[in-house]
Amino acid sequence: MSATINRRHFIAAGTTALALPFVARGASAQTQWPSRQIRLICSYPAGGQTDLLARAFGDFISRQVDKTVVIENKAGASGSIGTAEVARAEPDGHTLLCSISTTYMMNRVMMKNPGYDMDKDLTLVSAIPGGGLLLIANPKHGIKTLDDFVAFARKSGRVNFGTYSAGSAPHMTIHELNKQYGLNIEPIHYRGEAPMWTGMLDGSLDVAMGSYTAAKPVLESDRGTVFAVNSKKVDALPQIKTLPEQGATAKFFKVSGFTGFAVPKATPQPIVERLGALCVAANEDPKVKAALATFLLEPALGSKESNALYQRELPVWLESAQALGLQPA
């Protein structure tokens, strides 16, 4: 824990100068940023993880730059509605997006025309790496490890495995497990985590996969047994091994996804860097700390680290998504 805190302090110290006021150069040389209120568009509904992170970081940014940050929820079409609006906005640093990996990486595979091109229309300013997702089984099956699950799937022939959407990380996990172990698991897609975990609570699912926070009702009622996490350990359940630690070999099990903040592509680089620095500095804010802790997320990264994470994970997500064979909607 001390190493993480020291690293966090080092990054924050190294970006202090970037978080100070500056005058943007180039075409807007005479305009100080920000010169008016900032729109922070969240491309998912109010009350969810993405929205709560947008509000916590938006509040911090507002206090640092002394301008109002207005949160606007523009949900729908896997985040593409709000994202397309930001992509069309004036690239002056006064319109910011908060969305998730699906929006930044998956929609290009899942949708014929999402209304934006991530690489041509948007610039990532900060990413919050995702936490590990839990694989939880109905206790009646006695599944406590990945080997137990594989044996159960082979013996039963049919496994009701819940995901929170088609093309999601759980959907790709099912595909990769089928491929490695010669299984024939059919995913059962829900519209979100809440109804999926309800399916686990009422006994209609054998297995489901999702976040620790959303799965709490299942765990607290002893209606589910955690037997693995997908890509990284979950601090609240340190004894649970990851899929790679239990023998799963797919490259997809080494990526985590992220929640990210982005601006229109032509936004001046000094503004991009300052926004990234503000997000890093926000890691020390009590409200932001509480939000990150609620969802067991890592601290926000600066713009350079965030784009490195994006470039590293993008080809793996695309390869796994394309292997699903889904027709773009």
N, C-alpha and C positions, 0 to 999 in steps of 0.2 A: 504493500500500500504506500509506503514512504517513497518508493521509486516513482510511482505514478504521480504523487503530489509534487516531488521535486521536478519531474519532467514538465508538469503542468505549469509550475512557477517559472521554470526556465523559458518556456514558450511565451508565457504572459509577459515576462520581463523583456524578452527579445522583440516583442511586438508593441511595446508601450508607445514608441514614437509613432507607429502607424495609426494608433488609436487617437492621436491628438488631432485637433483641427488642422486643415490644410486647404489650400486653394487649388482646385483641379486645373491642370494645364491643358494645352491644346485648344480646341474650339471653344471650350467653356472657361478660358483662362481668367475671365473677370468674375466668375460666379463661384461663390463659396458653397461647398457641399456640407450639409444639406441646406438648401435655401427655403424649403417649405416642408410640410408634413410628408411622411413616408408611408406609402401603401405597402403592406405586407400581405400578399395574397396566399392564403392556405388553400391548397387544392383538394382538401378533404374536409368532411363535415366538422362542425363545432363539437367539442366534447371528447374527441378522440386523441390519440397520442400525438399525431402531427399538429393538431390545433393547439394542444396544451404546450407543446414545445415552441410553436410560433409565438404564442402569447408571452411565455416566459422570456424568450430571447428578445422579442419586440419591446417588451417593457424595459429591459436592460439597455437596449440600443437607444430608446427614447430618452432615458435619463442621461446617457452619456453625450448625446449630440444636442440635447435641449430642443428637440422637435417631437411633435406627436407622431407615433407610429400607429396607424390604423390597421387593425386586422380585418381582412375581408375573406370570408369563406366562400370559395367558388368551386364547389364540389361537383363531381360527376365524370363519367367516362374514364375511370381509372386515373383521375387527376389531370386529364388532358385539357379540360375546359379552363381551369384556372391557369394552367401552364401556358396555354396558347395566348391568353390575355397578357401575361407577363412578357412573352416573346415578342408581342406586337407593341409593347410600351416604349416610350421614349427612353433611350439608354443613358439616363442621367443620374442613376443611383437613387431615384425617388420611388421606384417600383421594385419590390423584392418578392421572390417566391419561396415558399416553404413546401416541400413535397418529399416523396420517398423514392426508393430505388425503382419501383414499378414505373413511375413517371419518367425518371431519368434514363432508364435502361431497357425496360421490358416493353413499353408501348410501341416501340418501333417494330417489334415482332408481332405483338398482339393486335395492332390496329392498322388498317389500311391507310388511314389519314388522320393521325392524332392532332393535326393542326399546327405542328411545330417540328423542328428538327433540332434535337438537343445540341448536337455538335456545331450547327450553323447559327442557331438562334439564341442560345443561352450560355452563360458562364457560371460555373459553380464557384461560390465564394466560401462556403464552409460546409463540412459534412460531419454528422454525428453518427459514428459507426454503430450498427445495430447490435443488440444482444443475442445470445443464443436462443433458439426456439426449442421448446420442449416436445418430445414425443411421449405421449401419455396413453396407456392402455387401460381398458376395463379390468379391474382387479380380479374378476372371475376367471380370467385367462391365465393368471399366474406368470405374466410376462415381467421380467425384471432386468433383462439385458437384450441387446440386439440379437444375439444368438437365439434367445427364447422366442423373440418375435418372428425370426425367420423360420424356426421350427413350427411355430403356431400357424404361420401363413401357408407353409407347405402342407401341413396336415389338414387344415380346415378347407383349403381350396378357395374360400371366399373370405375376404376381410373387408369390413366396412371401415374405411380409412377416411376421416373427415379432413377437408382443407377449407380455408376461408375464402378461396376464389380459384377459378381456373387460371393457370399460368403463375400461380403463387409459389413461394419457396416450398411449402408442403407438397404441392402438385409435382414439382420437379424432384423432390426427395423421393416420392413414390416411384417415379420413372427410373431414377438412378438405382434404387433398391431392387426394383424388378429386373433391371438389366444385369446387375452384379450377381444376384442370387437366384435368377431364373424363376422369379415369382410372377404372379398374375393378379396383383392388387389393383382394384378399380377405385379411383378416387371418387369421393362423394363431395361435391362442391357446395358450399354454403355462401351466402352473401354477408361475409364478415365473420369475425371471431365469435361474437356473442351468440348467434344462433348455432354455430358449430359446437361450442362448449355446452350449450343447452342439449344438443344431441348426445353428448357424452354423459351429461347428468341424467338424462332420461333412459339411458341404456341402449339407445339405437345405434351407437357407434362402438366398434371394437377398439379403435385407435383414433387419435386426433393429434394435430401438431399446431402449436402456436406459442404466443408469448407467455412468459411467467405471470405477468400482471393480469392478463385476461383469464388465465387458467386457474387463478386462485380459488374461485368457488368450487371447482372440481377437486382441487387438492385438499382444501379445508373440510370438505364433506366426505373425504376418503372414497370418492367415486372414480379415482384414477390413480395409476401408478406410473411415475416417471421412469422410463427405462433408457433414455438417451437424450442428448441435446445435439443439434445439428452441426454447428461449426465451432462454437467456443463455449467454454465453461460458464455456468451461471453462478454468480457469487452466493446466491441464496441456497443453492443446491450443489455444494462443492464435491460431493461424493458421486455425482452423476457424470459418467464419462461421455465424451463426444462420440459421434458416429465414427470418425477416423480412429479414435482410440480403441474402438471396438471392432475395427477391421473393415469399415466401409472405405472405399478407395476413390470415389468420384471426386474430381477437382471441385465440383460444386460445393462439397462439404467443407471447403476451406475459405469460402466467402461469407460475408455477414450481411451485406446490404447496408443502407444508411438512410437517415433523414438528412436532407440537404437544403441549403439556401442558395438561390441563384438569381442572377440579374440578366437583362438583355445583353446580347453578345457584345455590342459596341460600347458598353459602359467603360469609361476611362479606367485604365489599370490602377491608378492611385485610389480610386473609389473601391474597386474590387478588393484591393489589399487592405484598405481600412476596414471595410465590412468584415473581412475575414479575421482581422485583428480584434475587432469588437466582439465577434462570436467567441474567440479564444478567451478574451478577457471575461466574458460572461460566465465561463465555467466556475468562477469564484463567487458569483452572485448567489445569495441564499435561495432565491426563487428558482433560478436555473438549476442549482444543485439539487433542489427538491424534485424538480421535474425529471432530471436525469436519473435520480435514485429511484423514483417511482417506476420507471420503465427499465431499470437496470442497464442503462446506456453508458457508453464511454463519453469522455469530454469531447466537445466540438473541436475540429481541426481547422487550421488556417487554410487559405486558398491554395497554396502550393501543395500541402499534404493532402488536401481534399481531392484535388485533380489527379494526384498520383494514385490515390485509392480508387477513384473512378476508372482511370485507364487500366489499372491492374485487374479490377473485378469485371469490367464490361465484357471482355471476350468470353469469360466463363459463363456469365449470365446468359449471353446471347446463344452460345453453343448449347447450353442446357435447355433454353426456351425453344429453340428451333427443333431440338430432338423430340419435343412433345408432339410435333406434327399438327398443331392447332392451325385452323384457318383464320387469318386476320379478320376481325369484324369490321 
